[in-house]
Amino acid sequence: MKKLRILVVGQGGREHALGWQLSQSPLVKKIFFAPGNSGTENLGENINIKVDEIEKLADFAKKEKIDLIIVGPELPLVLGIVDFFQKKGLKIIGPTKKASLIEGSKIFAKKLMSKYNIPTAKYEIFTNFHLAEKYLKKTTYPLVIKADGLCQGKGTKVCDNQKEAEEFLKKLMVKKIFGSAGEKVVIEECLTGQEISFMVITDGKDFLSFLPSQDHKRLLDNNQGPNTGGMGAYAPVPFVNKNLIKRIEKEIVSPTISALAKEGCSYQGILYPGLILTKKGPKVLEFNCRFGDPETQPLMMLLQSDLLAIFLSLIEGKLKKKKLVFKKGAAVCVVLAAKGYPGNYEKGGIIYGLDKIKNKDIQVF
């Protein structure tokens, strides 16, 4: 079988972990990363093209005869990179622009869940600030306010009282701190329970589940400090047993994949519902249309199957014949962040001492 040239789109620890796992496949000839980072250049070649420069990425893939493209972040997916690449005859892993709305629009996701009875929190949708403000005066607390569009994980807030809720609503809808992403909002009941990440890979009909994982959003120990893009993650999750996994697959994953197909947007790629385990069972907090970051890092450490072979069977619609096999034991990812994160922080600091790590069970992504 001919060896393949791969392009990984993205620049984070997630893309480094995916590249590291792919590099172990006997099917790989060369891996390119766009734009990549100082870790990915040890695995392949970094290309100075940003993730949203879709035409430039397509031109590069054509010119370099790339056999398969894997998209890390949500932005290019929501912008329609998959539709654009497929029109050019390029093989790419990820959902179409319409299917990516499951992450790109909280309102789209909520309406889909309502229509197809997929368990989630009760909610109201607002496109008018004054009507939303009125609603905040008569509802019960705590509640959750979510911007409709992409806000890099910062567009959601749990509000304990009316004052907090009004302040956040004003930031989204009046001050527009996230631009047009916050012009429409979802206001929903606040669910309680453990949160878990549950990722599957699907060809639009069949799917394979990765191990459940759990990430930690708060900056400091003991769940203190501001929310971040994730300070670490581990897998598997000890309190998620086989029965619960089956229930999540049956009540959430399967119905979502078939719901999207019925809505005329067959879903291919990674589907990642962020779940909360309530007393009444698992419910969806939000959907993501790609691998999680930092959850991907421990999952790639544990994955025993050839990830590239899995991706290829997705492209061929033969996922049903494959299985995801994981090593025994557990993996944990701890994020090192620059001082000042998640606010304004200094960039470009040098990390020393990586050459001193001799244990193959430790990877720095």
C-alpha positions as CSV (number, residue, x, y, z in Angstrom):
1,M,0.0,0.0,0.0
2,K,1.3,3.4,-0.8
3,K,2.4,5.6,2.0
4,L,0.4,8.8,2.6
5,R,1.2,12.5,2.9
6,I,-0.9,14.0,5.7
7,L,-1.8,17.6,6.5
8,V,-2.9,18.5,10.1
9,V,-4.6,21.9,10.3
10,G,-4.0,23.6,13.7
11,Q,-1.4,24.8,16.1
12,G,-2.1,23.5,19.6
13,G,-1.2,20.6,21.9
14,R,-4.2,18.7,20.4
15,E,-2.7,18.9,16.9
16,H,0.8,17.9,18.2
17,A,-0.8,14.9,20.0
18,L,-2.7,13.8,16.8
19,G,0.5,14.2,14.8
20,W,2.4,12.2,17.3
21,Q,-0.1,9.4,17.2
22,L,-0.3,9.5,13.4
23,S,3.5,9.4,13.0
24,Q,3.5,5.9,14.5
25,S,1.4,4.5,11.7
26,P,3.3,2.4,9.1
27,L,1.0,4.1,6.5
28,V,2.5,7.6,6.9
29,K,5.1,9.0,4.6
30,K,5.2,12.6,5.8
31,I,3.1,14.9,8.0
32,F,2.7,18.7,7.4
33,F,1.2,21.0,10.1
34,A,-0.5,24.3,9.3
35,P,0.7,26.4,11.0
36,G,1.9,23.9,13.7
37,N,4.1,24.8,16.6
38,S,7.7,24.3,17.9
39,G,6.7,20.7,19.0
40,T,5.1,19.6,15.7
41,E,8.2,20.6,13.7
42,N,10.0,17.6,15.4
43,L,7.4,15.3,13.7
44,G,7.1,16.8,10.3
45,E,7.1,20.1,8.5
46,N,5.4,23.3,9.7
47,I,3.7,25.4,7.0
48,N,3.1,29.1,7.6
49,I,-0.6,29.2,6.7
50,K,-3.3,30.1,9.3
51,V,-6.2,27.8,10.0
52,D,-8.8,30.2,8.5
53,E,-6.8,30.8,5.2
54,I,-8.9,28.0,3.6
55,E,-8.0,28.8,-0.1
56,K,-4.3,28.9,0.7
57,L,-4.6,25.6,2.6
58,A,-6.4,24.0,-0.4
59,D,-3.8,25.3,-2.8
60,F,-1.0,23.9,-0.6
61,A,-2.8,20.5,-0.4
62,K,-3.2,20.3,-4.1
63,K,0.4,21.3,-4.9
64,E,1.9,18.9,-2.4
65,K,-0.4,16.0,-3.4
66,I,-1.7,15.6,0.2
67,D,-3.6,12.3,0.6
68,L,-5.6,13.2,3.8
69,I,-6.3,16.4,5.7
70,I,-7.2,16.3,9.4
71,V,-8.7,19.5,11.0
72,G,-8.0,20.2,14.6
73,P,-9.9,23.4,15.6
74,E,-13.5,24.3,15.1
75,L,-13.1,27.7,13.3
76,P,-12.1,26.3,9.8
77,L,-14.9,23.7,10.1
78,V,-17.5,26.3,10.9
79,L,-16.2,28.4,8.0
80,G,-16.7,25.5,5.6
81,I,-13.2,24.1,5.0
82,V,-14.7,20.6,4.4
83,D,-17.1,21.7,1.7
84,F,-14.4,23.7,0.0
85,F,-11.8,20.9,0.0
86,Q,-14.3,18.3,-1.1
87,K,-15.2,20.4,-4.1
88,K,-11.4,20.4,-5.0
89,G,-11.4,16.6,-4.8
90,L,-9.4,16.5,-1.5
91,K,-9.9,13.9,1.2
92,I,-10.6,15.6,4.5
93,I,-11.8,14.5,8.0
94,G,-14.5,16.7,9.5
95,P,-18.1,17.8,9.2
96,T,-19.5,20.1,6.5
97,K,-20.3,23.8,7.2
98,K,-24.0,22.9,7.8
99,A,-23.2,20.0,10.1
100,S,-20.6,22.1,12.0
101,L,-23.5,24.3,13.2
102,I,-23.9,21.8,16.0
103,E,-20.9,23.7,17.6
104,G,-21.1,26.9,15.6
105,S,-24.6,27.8,16.8
106,K,-25.9,26.9,20.3
107,I,-29.4,27.7,19.1
108,F,-29.1,25.2,16.2
109,A,-27.9,22.6,18.6
110,K,-30.7,23.3,21.1
111,K,-33.5,23.2,18.5
112,L,-32.1,19.9,17.1
113,M,-32.1,18.3,20.6
114,S,-35.6,19.5,21.3
115,K,-36.9,18.2,18.0
116,Y,-35.4,14.8,18.4
117,N,-35.8,14.3,22.2
118,I,-32.0,14.3,22.9
119,P,-31.7,15.0,26.7
120,T,-30.5,18.6,27.5
121,A,-31.3,21.5,29.9
122,K,-34.6,23.4,29.5
123,Y,-34.0,26.7,27.7
124,E,-35.2,29.9,26.1
125,I,-33.8,31.7,23.1
126,F,-33.5,35.5,22.8
127,T,-32.5,37.7,20.0
128,N,-33.7,41.0,21.7
129,F,-31.8,42.3,24.7
130,H,-34.9,43.9,26.4
131,L,-36.9,40.7,26.2
132,A,-34.0,38.7,27.6
133,E,-33.6,41.3,30.4
134,K,-37.3,41.1,31.3
135,Y,-37.0,37.3,31.5
136,L,-34.1,37.5,33.9
137,K,-36.4,39.5,36.4
138,K,-38.9,36.7,36.7
139,T,-36.9,33.5,36.4
140,T,-35.2,31.3,39.0
141,Y,-31.4,31.1,39.8
142,P,-28.8,29.8,39.2
143,L,-29.1,29.8,35.4
144,V,-26.7,29.6,32.5
145,I,-26.3,32.2,29.7
146,K,-24.7,31.2,26.5
147,A,-23.7,33.2,23.4
148,D,-25.0,31.6,20.3
149,G,-21.8,31.7,18.3
150,L,-18.1,30.7,18.8
151,C,-16.3,32.5,21.6
152,Q,-13.3,30.2,22.2
153,G,-15.0,28.7,25.3
154,K,-15.6,32.0,27.0
155,G,-19.2,32.7,25.9
156,T,-20.9,30.8,28.6
157,K,-21.5,31.9,32.2
158,V,-23.3,30.3,35.2
159,C,-25.1,33.2,36.9
160,D,-26.1,32.9,40.6
161,N,-28.3,35.9,40.7
162,Q,-30.1,38.6,38.6
163,K,-27.3,41.2,38.9
164,E,-24.6,38.7,37.6
165,A,-27.0,37.6,34.8
166,E,-27.8,41.2,33.7
167,E,-24.1,42.1,33.6
168,F,-23.1,39.2,31.4
169,L,-26.1,39.6,29.1
170,K,-25.2,43.3,28.6
171,K,-21.6,42.3,27.8
172,L,-22.9,39.9,25.1
173,M,-25.8,41.7,23.6
174,V,-25.1,45.4,24.1
175,K,-21.3,45.8,24.4
176,K,-20.9,42.8,22.0
177,I,-17.6,41.7,23.5
178,F,-17.7,38.7,21.2
179,G,-19.0,40.6,18.2
180,S,-21.9,39.0,16.3
181,A,-21.4,35.7,18.3
182,G,-23.3,37.2,21.2
183,E,-26.1,38.9,19.4
184,K,-28.4,35.9,20.1
185,V,-28.3,34.0,23.4
186,V,-29.6,30.9,25.0
187,I,-30.7,31.1,28.7
188,E,-31.0,27.7,30.3
189,E,-31.6,25.9,33.6
190,C,-28.4,25.1,35.5
191,L,-27.8,21.4,35.7
192,T,-25.7,19.8,38.5
193,G,-23.5,16.7,38.3
194,Q,-20.1,15.6,37.1
195,E,-19.2,16.8,33.6
196,I,-17.5,14.5,31.1
197,S,-16.2,14.6,27.6
198,F,-17.4,11.9,25.2
199,M,-15.9,11.8,21.8
200,V,-16.8,9.5,18.9
201,I,-15.7,9.2,15.3
202,T,-18.5,8.7,12.8
203,D,-18.9,8.3,9.0
204,G,-22.5,9.5,9.2
205,K,-24.0,6.1,9.9
206,D,-21.7,4.1,12.2
207,F,-19.5,5.4,15.0
208,L,-16.7,4.3,17.3
209,S,-16.4,5.7,20.8
210,F,-13.2,7.0,22.4
211,L,-12.7,6.5,26.1
212,P,-14.7,8.9,28.2
213,S,-12.4,11.7,29.6
214,Q,-12.8,14.6,31.9
215,D,-11.2,18.0,31.6
216,H,-10.7,20.8,34.2
217,K,-11.6,24.3,33.2
218,R,-10.7,26.4,36.3
219,L,-7.3,28.0,36.4
220,L,-6.3,27.0,40.0
221,D,-6.3,24.0,42.2
222,N,-9.5,22.8,43.9
223,N,-11.7,24.2,41.1
224,Q,-10.9,27.8,42.0
225,G,-10.1,30.8,39.7
226,P,-11.4,31.9,36.3
227,N,-12.5,29.6,33.5
228,T,-9.9,28.7,30.9
229,G,-9.7,26.7,27.7
230,G,-8.8,23.7,29.9
231,M,-6.0,23.2,32.4
232,G,-5.7,19.5,32.0
233,A,-7.6,16.3,31.4
234,Y,-7.5,12.6,32.2
235,A,-8.9,9.3,30.8
236,P,-10.6,7.0,31.4
237,V,-13.1,8.3,33.9
238,P,-13.5,5.9,36.9
239,F,-17.2,6.6,37.6
240,V,-18.3,6.0,34.0
241,N,-18.9,2.2,33.6
242,K,-19.8,0.2,30.5
243,N,-23.6,0.5,31.2
244,L,-23.3,4.3,31.3
245,I,-21.3,4.3,28.1
246,K,-24.0,2.2,26.4
247,R,-26.7,4.6,27.6
248,I,-24.8,7.6,26.3
249,E,-24.4,5.9,22.9
250,K,-28.0,4.9,22.8
251,E,-29.7,8.1,24.1
252,I,-27.3,10.8,22.9
253,V,-24.8,9.7,20.2
254,S,-27.0,7.6,17.9
255,P,-30.0,9.9,17.9
256,T,-27.8,12.9,17.2
257,I,-26.1,11.3,14.2
258,S,-29.5,10.2,12.8
259,A,-31.1,13.6,13.6
260,L,-28.4,15.4,11.6
261,A,-28.8,13.0,8.7
262,K,-32.6,13.7,8.7
263,E,-31.9,17.4,8.7
264,G,-29.9,16.9,5.5
265,C,-26.4,17.3,6.9
266,S,-24.9,13.9,7.2
267,Y,-22.2,14.2,9.9
268,Q,-18.6,12.9,9.3
269,G,-15.7,13.3,11.6
270,I,-15.4,13.8,15.3
271,L,-18.6,14.4,17.3
272,Y,-18.0,15.5,20.9
273,P,-20.9,16.0,23.2
274,G,-19.9,17.7,26.5
275,L,-22.1,15.9,29.0
276,I,-23.3,16.3,32.6
277,L,-24.3,13.3,34.6
278,T,-27.5,14.4,36.4
279,K,-29.6,12.3,38.8
280,K,-32.0,11.7,35.8
281,G,-29.1,10.5,33.6
282,P,-26.7,12.0,31.1
283,K,-27.6,15.3,29.4
284,V,-25.9,17.4,26.8
285,L,-24.4,20.7,27.8
286,E,-23.0,21.5,24.4
287,F,-21.7,19.8,21.2
288,N,-18.3,20.2,19.6
289,C,-17.6,19.3,16.0
290,R,-13.9,18.3,16.6
291,F,-11.5,16.7,19.0
292,G,-11.3,18.3,22.4
293,D,-8.2,20.1,23.7
294,P,-6.8,19.0,26.2
295,E,-8.8,15.7,26.2
296,T,-7.1,14.5,23.0
297,Q,-3.7,14.5,24.6
298,P,-4.4,11.6,27.2
299,L,-6.6,9.8,24.6
300,M,-3.8,9.7,22.1
301,M,-1.4,8.4,24.8
302,L,-3.8,5.5,25.5
303,L,-4.9,4.7,21.9
304,Q,-3.4,1.4,20.6
305,S,-5.2,1.3,17.3
306,D,-3.7,2.8,14.1
307,L,-5.5,6.2,14.0
308,L,-4.7,6.7,10.3
309,A,-6.3,3.4,9.4
310,I,-9.4,4.5,11.3
311,F,-9.5,7.8,9.5
312,L,-9.1,6.0,6.1
313,S,-12.0,3.6,6.9
314,L,-14.2,6.7,7.8
315,I,-13.4,8.2,4.3
316,E,-14.4,4.9,2.7
317,G,-17.6,4.5,4.8
318,K,-16.3,1.3,6.4
319,L,-16.0,2.4,10.0
320,K,-18.3,-0.5,11.0
321,K,-15.5,-3.0,10.4
322,K,-13.1,-1.2,12.7
323,K,-12.5,-1.1,16.5
324,L,-10.8,1.4,18.8
325,V,-8.5,-0.4,21.1
326,F,-6.9,1.3,24.1
327,K,-4.0,0.4,26.4
328,K,-4.8,-0.6,30.0
329,G,-4.3,2.0,32.7
330,A,-4.8,5.8,32.6
331,A,-3.3,8.9,31.2
332,V,-3.3,12.5,32.6
333,C,-2.5,15.8,30.8
334,V,-1.4,18.8,32.9
335,V,-1.4,22.1,31.1
336,L,1.5,24.5,31.7
337,A,0.3,28.1,31.0
338,A,2.2,31.4,30.9
339,K,1.7,33.7,33.8
340,G,-1.4,35.9,33.4
341,Y,-3.4,33.3,31.5
342,P,-6.4,33.3,30.7
343,G,-6.1,37.2,30.6
344,N,-3.4,39.0,28.7
345,Y,-0.2,37.1,29.1
346,E,3.3,37.2,27.7
347,K,3.9,35.1,24.6
348,G,7.0,33.6,23.1
349,G,8.6,32.4,26.4
350,I,11.2,29.6,25.9
351,I,10.6,26.2,27.5
352,Y,13.8,24.4,28.7
353,G,14.6,20.9,29.8
354,L,12.6,18.8,27.4
355,D,15.8,16.9,26.5
356,K,16.0,15.6,30.0
357,I,12.8,13.6,29.7
358,K,13.8,10.0,29.1
359,N,10.7,8.2,30.1
360,K,8.7,7.1,27.1
361,D,5.4,7.2,29.1
362,I,5.9,11.0,29.4
363,Q,5.2,13.1,26.3
364,V,5.3,16.9,26.1
365,F,2.8,18.2,23.6
